[in-house]
Amino acid sequence: MAKQSVIARAKKKPKFSTRIVKRCFRCGRKRAYMRTFGICRICFREMAGRGEIPGVKKSSW
């Protein structure tokens, strides 16, 4: 979990557009962020395993 101050800083509009930091809405992680879902890979894996993301199914062969 990211600190509350770091999450609040990421929500503010930056001075330059290149300083925008996308963060996971569940845990606040900035690395391994998936734009299509708006969450990080760890939260994606947890939610997909529980079936909480529509259209995503765990593959097995």
Phi and psi in radians as a Rosetta constraint file:
Dihedral C 1 N 2 CA 2 C 2 CIRCULARHARMONIC -1.390 0.35
Dihedral N 2 CA 2 C 2 N 3 CIRCULARHARMONIC 2.668 0.35
Dihedral C 2 N 3 CA 3 C 3 CIRCULARHARMONIC -1.144 0.35
Dihedral N 3 CA 3 C 3 N 4 CIRCULARHARMONIC 2.648 0.35
Dihedral C 3 N 4 CA 4 C 4 CIRCULARHARMONIC -1.069 0.35
Dihedral N 4 CA 4 C 4 N 5 CIRCULARHARMONIC -0.615 0.35
Dihedral C 4 N 5 CA 5 C 5 CIRCULARHARMONIC -1.179 0.35
Dihedral N 5 CA 5 C 5 N 6 CIRCULARHARMONIC -0.620 0.35
Dihedral C 5 N 6 CA 6 C 6 CIRCULARHARMONIC -1.227 0.35
Dihedral N 6 CA 6 C 6 N 7 CIRCULARHARMONIC -0.702 0.35
Dihedral C 6 N 7 CA 7 C 7 CIRCULARHARMONIC -1.148 0.35
Dihedral N 7 CA 7 C 7 N 8 CIRCULARHARMONIC -0.728 0.35
Dihedral C 7 N 8 CA 8 C 8 CIRCULARHARMONIC -1.125 0.35
Dihedral N 8 CA 8 C 8 N 9 CIRCULARHARMONIC -0.671 0.35
Dihedral C 8 N 9 CA 9 C 9 CIRCULARHARMONIC -1.154 0.35
Dihedral N 9 CA 9 C 9 N 10 CIRCULARHARMONIC -0.617 0.35
Dihedral C 9 N 10 CA 10 C 10 CIRCULARHARMONIC -1.230 0.35
Dihedral N 10 CA 10 C 10 N 11 CIRCULARHARMONIC -0.470 0.35
Dihedral C 10 N 11 CA 11 C 11 CIRCULARHARMONIC -1.352 0.35
Dihedral N 11 CA 11 C 11 N 12 CIRCULARHARMONIC -0.411 0.35
Dihedral C 11 N 12 CA 12 C 12 CIRCULARHARMONIC -1.213 0.35
Dihedral N 12 CA 12 C 12 N 13 CIRCULARHARMONIC 2.630 0.35
Dihedral C 12 N 13 CA 13 C 13 CIRCULARHARMONIC -1.290 0.35
Dihedral N 13 CA 13 C 13 N 14 CIRCULARHARMONIC 2.155 0.35
Dihedral C 13 N 14 CA 14 C 14 CIRCULARHARMONIC -1.347 0.35
Dihedral N 14 CA 14 C 14 N 15 CIRCULARHARMONIC 2.857 0.35
Dihedral C 14 N 15 CA 15 C 15 CIRCULARHARMONIC -1.158 0.35
Dihedral N 15 CA 15 C 15 N 16 CIRCULARHARMONIC -0.673 0.35
Dihedral C 15 N 16 CA 16 C 16 CIRCULARHARMONIC -2.125 0.35
Dihedral N 16 CA 16 C 16 N 17 CIRCULARHARMONIC 2.566 0.35
Dihedral C 16 N 17 CA 17 C 17 CIRCULARHARMONIC -1.168 0.35
Dihedral N 17 CA 17 C 17 N 18 CIRCULARHARMONIC -0.401 0.35
Dihedral C 17 N 18 CA 18 C 18 CIRCULARHARMONIC -1.325 0.35
Dihedral N 18 CA 18 C 18 N 19 CIRCULARHARMONIC -0.192 0.35
Dihedral C 18 N 19 CA 19 C 19 CIRCULARHARMONIC -1.567 0.35
Dihedral N 19 CA 19 C 19 N 20 CIRCULARHARMONIC 0.090 0.35
Dihedral C 19 N 20 CA 20 C 20 CIRCULARHARMONIC -1.160 0.35
Dihedral N 20 CA 20 C 20 N 21 CIRCULARHARMONIC 2.289 0.35
Dihedral C 20 N 21 CA 21 C 21 CIRCULARHARMONIC -2.051 0.35
Dihedral N 21 CA 21 C 21 N 22 CIRCULARHARMONIC 2.048 0.35
Dihedral C 21 N 22 CA 22 C 22 CIRCULARHARMONIC -1.490 0.35
Dihedral N 22 CA 22 C 22 N 23 CIRCULARHARMONIC 2.345 0.35
Dihedral C 22 N 23 CA 23 C 23 CIRCULARHARMONIC -2.276 0.35
Dihedral N 23 CA 23 C 23 N 24 CIRCULARHARMONIC 2.656 0.35
Dihedral C 23 N 24 CA 24 C 24 CIRCULARHARMONIC -1.124 0.35
Dihedral N 24 CA 24 C 24 N 25 CIRCULARHARMONIC 2.347 0.35
Dihedral C 24 N 25 CA 25 C 25 CIRCULARHARMONIC -1.329 0.35
Dihedral N 25 CA 25 C 25 N 26 CIRCULARHARMONIC -0.317 0.35
Dihedral C 25 N 26 CA 26 C 26 CIRCULARHARMONIC -1.499 0.35
Dihedral N 26 CA 26 C 26 N 27 CIRCULARHARMONIC -0.857 0.35
Dihedral C 26 N 27 CA 27 C 27 CIRCULARHARMONIC -2.020 0.35
Dihedral N 27 CA 27 C 27 N 28 CIRCULARHARMONIC -0.280 0.35
Dihedral C 27 N 28 CA 28 C 28 CIRCULARHARMONIC 1.551 0.35
Dihedral N 28 CA 28 C 28 N 29 CIRCULARHARMONIC 0.119 0.35
Dihedral C 28 N 29 CA 29 C 29 CIRCULARHARMONIC -1.204 0.35
Dihedral N 29 CA 29 C 29 N 30 CIRCULARHARMONIC 2.429 0.35
Dihedral C 29 N 30 CA 30 C 30 CIRCULARHARMONIC -1.773 0.35
Dihedral N 30 CA 30 C 30 N 31 CIRCULARHARMONIC -0.384 0.35
Dihedral C 30 N 31 CA 31 C 31 CIRCULARHARMONIC -1.534 0.35
Dihedral N 31 CA 31 C 31 N 32 CIRCULARHARMONIC 2.677 0.35
Dihedral C 31 N 32 CA 32 C 32 CIRCULARHARMONIC 1.008 0.35
Dihedral N 32 CA 32 C 32 N 33 CIRCULARHARMONIC 0.737 0.35
Dihedral C 32 N 33 CA 33 C 33 CIRCULARHARMONIC -1.491 0.35
Dihedral N 33 CA 33 C 33 N 34 CIRCULARHARMONIC 2.306 0.35
Dihedral C 33 N 34 CA 34 C 34 CIRCULARHARMONIC -1.795 0.35
Dihedral N 34 CA 34 C 34 N 35 CIRCULARHARMONIC 1.970 0.35
Dihedral C 34 N 35 CA 35 C 35 CIRCULARHARMONIC -1.096 0.35
Dihedral N 35 CA 35 C 35 N 36 CIRCULARHARMONIC -0.657 0.35
Dihedral C 35 N 36 CA 36 C 36 CIRCULARHARMONIC -1.134 0.35
Dihedral N 36 CA 36 C 36 N 37 CIRCULARHARMONIC -0.515 0.35
Dihedral C 36 N 37 CA 37 C 37 CIRCULARHARMONIC -1.895 0.35
Dihedral N 37 CA 37 C 37 N 38 CIRCULARHARMONIC -0.350 0.35
Dihedral C 37 N 38 CA 38 C 38 CIRCULARHARMONIC 1.358 0.35
Dihedral N 38 CA 38 C 38 N 39 CIRCULARHARMONIC 0.353 0.35
Dihedral C 38 N 39 CA 39 C 39 CIRCULARHARMONIC -2.369 0.35
Dihedral N 39 CA 39 C 39 N 40 CIRCULARHARMONIC 2.901 0.35
Dihedral C 39 N 40 CA 40 C 40 CIRCULARHARMONIC -1.447 0.35
Dihedral N 40 CA 40 C 40 N 41 CIRCULARHARMONIC 2.997 0.35
Dihedral C 40 N 41 CA 41 C 41 CIRCULARHARMONIC -1.150 0.35
Dihedral N 41 CA 41 C 41 N 42 CIRCULARHARMONIC -0.577 0.35
Dihedral C 41 N 42 CA 42 C 42 CIRCULARHARMONIC -1.215 0.35
Dihedral N 42 CA 42 C 42 N 43 CIRCULARHARMONIC -0.826 0.35
Dihedral C 42 N 43 CA 43 C 43 CIRCULARHARMONIC -1.165 0.35
Dihedral N 43 CA 43 C 43 N 44 CIRCULARHARMONIC -0.620 0.35
Dihedral C 43 N 44 CA 44 C 44 CIRCULARHARMONIC -1.060 0.35
Dihedral N 44 CA 44 C 44 N 45 CIRCULARHARMONIC -0.781 0.35
Dihedral C 44 N 45 CA 45 C 45 CIRCULARHARMONIC -1.136 0.35
Dihedral N 45 CA 45 C 45 N 46 CIRCULARHARMONIC -0.728 0.35
Dihedral C 45 N 46 CA 46 C 46 CIRCULARHARMONIC -1.119 0.35
Dihedral N 46 CA 46 C 46 N 47 CIRCULARHARMONIC -0.837 0.35
Dihedral C 46 N 47 CA 47 C 47 CIRCULARHARMONIC -1.212 0.35
Dihedral N 47 CA 47 C 47 N 48 CIRCULARHARMONIC -0.661 0.35
Dihedral C 47 N 48 CA 48 C 48 CIRCULARHARMONIC -1.193 0.35
Dihedral N 48 CA 48 C 48 N 49 CIRCULARHARMONIC -0.630 0.35
Dihedral C 48 N 49 CA 49 C 49 CIRCULARHARMONIC -1.148 0.35
Dihedral N 49 CA 49 C 49 N 50 CIRCULARHARMONIC -0.599 0.35
Dihedral C 49 N 50 CA 50 C 50 CIRCULARHARMONIC -1.487 0.35
Dihedral N 50 CA 50 C 50 N 51 CIRCULARHARMONIC -0.135 0.35
Dihedral C 50 N 51 CA 51 C 51 CIRCULARHARMONIC 1.389 0.35
Dihedral N 51 CA 51 C 51 N 52 CIRCULARHARMONIC 0.446 0.35
Dihedral C 51 N 52 CA 52 C 52 CIRCULARHARMONIC -1.522 0.35
Dihedral N 52 CA 52 C 52 N 53 CIRCULARHARMONIC -0.224 0.35
Dihedral C 52 N 53 CA 53 C 53 CIRCULARHARMONIC -1.798 0.35
Dihedral N 53 CA 53 C 53 N 54 CIRCULARHARMONIC 2.055 0.35
Dihedral C 53 N 54 CA 54 C 54 CIRCULARHARMONIC -1.193 0.35
Dihedral N 54 CA 54 C 54 N 55 CIRCULARHARMONIC 2.399 0.35
Dihedral C 54 N 55 CA 55 C 55 CIRCULARHARMONIC 1.484 0.35
Dihedral N 55 CA 55 C 55 N 56 CIRCULARHARMONIC -0.001 0.35
Dihedral C 55 N 56 CA 56 C 56 CIRCULARHARMONIC -1.996 0.35
Dihedral N 56 CA 56 C 56 N 57 CIRCULARHARMONIC 2.244 0.35
Dihedral C 56 N 57 CA 57 C 57 CIRCULARHARMONIC -2.284 0.35
Dihedral N 57 CA 57 C 57 N 58 CIRCULARHARMONIC 2.452 0.35
Dihedral C 57 N 58 CA 58 C 58 CIRCULARHARMONIC -1.199 0.35
Dihedral N 58 CA 58 C 58 N 59 CIRCULARHARMONIC 2.252 0.35
Dihedral C 58 N 59 CA 59 C 59 CIRCULARHARMONIC -1.520 0.35
Dihedral N 59 CA 59 C 59 N 60 CIRCULARHARMONIC 2.540 0.35
Dihedral C 59 N 60 CA 60 C 60 CIRCULARHARMONIC -2.650 0.35
Dihedral N 60 CA 60 C 60 N 61 CIRCULARHARMONIC 2.463 0.35
